């Protein structure tokens, strides 16, 4: 079981604009689905609200201090990062951190691997970005073309984050 961050970024590290993904590539969506199906997807409230419905075939864990989500199969609401991490040893599958920016930042010390899709765009007016140093302490293991001029790179942690031994 690993904790994996999965994200698509533009040339400037943008991941969002106006609460939404600022692009649509079916190739990337199919890749995301193939990687995350059968696993747990942890997301923040805004990411959840942008989805409109649960991601099928995955346990959807929504982190929110205030949002009460209508009970539905495949969706769990937790109050904080530690609650999600406390589930990890019992899951028997990977825990994918899927966004947004605050959630990525919160989980950075625990992420074992990153899957990063590079989008060949520079989004004008983007308002949500990955931290510039999010890949510090990681090394590229594999990179491949997805199609649509998209490139995905798999990164593995090479050293513990600052403050962790």
HUBELJO-V805932 format. One record per helix or strand. SS is the DSSP state (A for helix, B for strand). FROM is the first residue (numbers start at 0). TO is the last residue. Records with the same first field share a line. If there is no record, write none. Layout:
SS->FROM-TO ; FROM-TO
This chain:
B->2-8 ; 13-16 ; 19-19 ; 39-43 ; 58-62 ; 74-77 ; 94-98 ; 112-117 ; 127-128 ; 137-146 ; 149-156
A->25-35 ; 44-50 ; 80-90 ; 100-106
